[in-house]
Amino acid sequence: MDVIFIIILLRLIIPISIFRWPLWGGLAATAIDALDVVIMDALGGLGFGTTYAQLDKVLDTYYLSMI
């Protein structure tokens, strides 16, 4: 459960850097969006379960609204 919390926290905090550094913040937000499942596997998380698609869409909308 801790791994999921870390990934969600990263996906909520990193996009805020878009306001300070638009290019690098946008790239970092895109990278964490693309690599969230890879990070989950690398850290040994149990996965997001069946709600991953819904959670991913909400977090995508969050960071894309900042770009």
DRENVO-498165 format. One record per residue: residue in three letters; x, y, z of N, C-alpha, C in turn; residue number from 0. Coordinates in pm, whole numbers, plus 32768, in hexadecimal, padded with zeros to 4 digits. Each point is the difference from the previous one (the first is absolute). Layout:
# DRENVO-498165
<'ALA',<X,Y,Z>,<X,Y,Z>,<X,Y,Z>,NUM>
...
# end
This chain:
# DRENVO-498165
<'MET',<8052,7F89,8000>,<7FAE,8077,8000>,<8056,807E,8000>,0>
<'ASP',<8075,7FF8,803C>,<8059,8073,8005>,<8031,8028,7F76>,1>
<'VAL',<8018,7F9F,7FA9>,<8030,801D,7F79>,<7F96,804B,7FB2>,2>
<'ILE',<7F84,7FD7,800D>,<7F92,8046,7FBB>,<7FF7,808F,8032>,3>
<'PHE',<800A,8013,8083>,<7FFB,8086,803A>,<8070,8058,7FCC>,4>
<'ILE',<8078,7FC9,7FF4>,<8074,804C,7FCD>,<7FE8,802A,7F6F>,5>
<'ILE',<7FCF,7FA6,7FAE>,<7FE8,801F,7F74>,<7F93,806A,7FF0>,6>
<'ILE',<7F94,7FF2,804A>,<7F96,8064,7FF9>,<8033,8087,8031>,7>
<'LEU',<804E,8000,806A>,<803A,807C,8033>,<805B,8042,7F99>,8>
<'LEU',<8054,7FB0,7FBE>,<8057,8036,7F97>,<7FAE,803A,7F8E>,9>
<'ARG',<7F96,7FBA,7FDA>,<7FAD,8030,7F90>,<7FB0,807B,8025>,10>
<'LEU',<7FEF,801C,8080>,<7FBC,807A,802A>,<8061,8074,8014>,11>
<'ILE',<807A,7FE4,802D>,<8060,806A,8021>,<8051,802D,7F87>,12>
<'ILE',<8030,7FA4,7FAF>,<8058,8024,7F90>,<7FBF,8063,7F9F>,13>
<'PRO',<7F81,7FF3,7FDD>,<7FC6,8061,7FA3>,<7FFF,8090,8034>,14>
<'ILE',<8009,8014,8082>,<8005,8088,8035>,<807E,8048,7FD1>,15>
<'SER',<806A,7FB5,7FE2>,<807D,803D,7FCF>,<7FED,803F,7F76>,16>
<'ILE',<7F92,7FE3,7FBC>,<7FE5,803D,7F7D>,<7FF6,8097,800E>,17>
<'PHE',<7FCC,8030,8071>,<7FF2,8090,8013>,<8087,8046,800E>,18>
<'ARG',<8061,7FBD,803A>,<8086,803B,8013>,<8058,7FEB,7F86>,19>
<'TRP',<8002,7F86,7FCB>,<8051,7FDB,7F8C>,<7FA4,7FBD,7F99>,20>
<'PRO',<7FC2,804E,7FA8>,<7F9B,7FC7,7FA4>,<8032,7F8A,7FAD>,21>
<'LEU',<8073,800C,7FC2>,<8031,7F93,7FAB>,<8024,7F86,8052>,22>
<'TRP',<8058,8012,8063>,<8032,7F8F,804E>,<7F94,7FC5,805A>,23>
<'GLY',<7FA9,8054,8032>,<7F90,7FCD,8050>,<7FA1,7FAD,7FAC>,24>
<'GLY',<7FE5,802F,7F85>,<7FAB,7FB5,7FA5>,<803D,7F7B,7FD8>,25>
<'LEU',<8081,8003,7FE7>,<8045,7F82,7FDD>,<8002,7F9F,8076>,26>
<'ALA',<8017,8035,8077>,<8002,7FAA,8077>,<7F76,7FC5,801A>,27>
<'ALA',<7F96,8051,7FEF>,<7F78,7FCF,8015>,<7FDC,7F94,7F99>,28>
<'THR',<802B,8015,7F84>,<7FE7,7F9D,7F98>,<804D,7F7F,801D>,29>
<'ALA',<807C,8010,802E>,<8052,7F8A,801E>,<7FC5,7FAF,8073>,30>
<'ILE',<7FD5,8042,806B>,<7FC8,7FB5,8071>,<7F7C,7FBF,7FD8>,31>
<'ASP',<7FB7,803E,7FA3>,<7F84,7FC3,7FCE>,<8020,7F83,7FB0>,32>
<'ALA',<8068,8007,7FB0>,<8023,7F8D,7FAB>,<8040,7F8F,8050>,33>
<'LEU',<8043,8022,806D>,<804F,7F9C,8049>,<7FC0,7FD1,8083>,34>
<'ASP',<7F85,8029,801B>,<7FC6,7FDA,8080>,<7FF2,7F69,8013>,35>
<'VAL',<7FDB,7FBA,7F98>,<7FF3,7F6E,800A>,<808A,7FBE,800C>,36>
<'VAL',<8062,8036,7FB9>,<8089,7FCC,8008>,<8037,8013,808D>,37>
<'ILE',<7FE9,8075,803A>,<802D,801A,8089>,<7FBB,7FA1,8061>,38>
<'MET',<7F7F,7FE9,7FEA>,<7FB5,7FA4,8055>,<8040,7F75,7FFE>,39>
<'ASP',<8022,7FCF,7F89>,<803E,7F7D,7FF5>,<808B,7FFE,803E>,40>
<'ALA',<804D,806B,7FEB>,<8088,8006,8034>,<8003,8003,8099>,41>
<'LEU',<7FA0,8044,803D>,<7FFD,800A,8092>,<7FB4,7F8E,8041>,42>
<'GLY',<7FCE,7FA6,7FAF>,<7FC0,7F89,8037>,<7F73,8016,8032>,43>
<'GLY',<7FBC,805F,7FC6>,<7F75,8018,8027>,<7FA5,7F91,7FD0>,44>
<'LEU',<7F8B,7FFA,8039>,<7FA1,7F98,7FDB>,<7FAE,8025,7F87>,45>
<'GLY',<8010,8079,7FCF>,<7FB4,802E,7F8C>,<7F8E,805A,802C>,46>
<'PHE',<7FC4,8040,7F9F>,<7F93,805C,801B>,<7F79,7FB9,8004>,47>
<'GLY',<7FFB,7F85,7FD6>,<7F82,7FB8,8001>,<7FA7,8027,7F8C>,48>
<'THR',<7F81,7FEE,8012>,<7FA1,8017,7F93>,<7FDE,8093,7FED>,49>
<'THR',<8023,8054,805E>,<7FDE,808E,7FF6>,<806E,8053,7FC1>,50>
<'TYR',<8067,7FC0,7FCB>,<8071,804C,7FCA>,<7FD6,805D,7F8F>,51>
<'ALA',<7FAE,7FD2,7FA3>,<7FD9,8052,7F8D>,<7FB7,807E,802E>,52>
<'GLN',<7FA9,7FF3,8060>,<7FB8,8075,8033>,<805E,8061,8047>,53>
<'LEU',<8056,7FCC,8054>,<8060,8053,8048>,<805F,8045,7F9F>,54>
<'ASP',<802F,7FB8,7F9C>,<805B,8038,7F9E>,<7FBF,8073,7FB3>,55>
<'LYS',<7F84,7FF3,7FDB>,<7FB9,806A,7FB7>,<7FF1,807D,8056>,56>
<'VAL',<7FE1,7FEE,807F>,<7FF2,8073,805B>,<8086,8047,8010>,57>
<'LEU',<806B,7FB4,8014>,<8084,803D,8011>,<8032,803E,7F7E>,58>
<'ASP',<7FDE,7FC5,7F8C>,<8023,803B,7F7F>,<7FBA,8087,7FEE>,59>
<'THR',<7F82,8004,8021>,<7FB4,807E,7FF4>,<803B,806A,805B>,60>
<'TYR',<802B,7FD8,8076>,<803E,805D,8060>,<807D,803F,7FC6>,61>
<'TYR',<805D,7FAE,7FCE>,<807D,803C,7FD1>,<7FF1,8042,7F78>,62>
<'LEU',<7FA6,7FD0,7FAC>,<7FED,8040,7F7E>,<7FB9,8086,800D>,63>
<'SER',<7FB4,8013,8069>,<7FBF,8081,8014>,<8064,806C,8027>,64>
<'MET',<8078,7FDA,8028>,<8067,8061,8026>,<805A,8028,7F8C>,65>
<'ILE',<7FFE,7FB1,7F96>,<8058,801D,7F8E>,<7FC6,806F,7FAD>,66>
# end
